[in-house]
């Protein structure tokens, strides 16, 4: 049986802007993040990049939102914000 590579299955951001919880279920092939200006697309991507950087031992920017990544394998990685 062919083993599938691990990928990020879900991104969860708690307290985005101190008031919103986001949960984004991702597909293994294509994912599109779209919306009107000011809705938070760049903020979601920036939080995700900062959290992935933290998982690799890099520096984080300050912020109050918490981001969690859940992999296809079922393992989840919370950030350290």
Secondary structure by P-SEA (a helix, b strand, c coil): cccccccccbbbbccccccbbbbbbbcccbbbbbbcccccaaaaaaaaaaaaaaaaccccccccbbbbbbccccbbbbccc
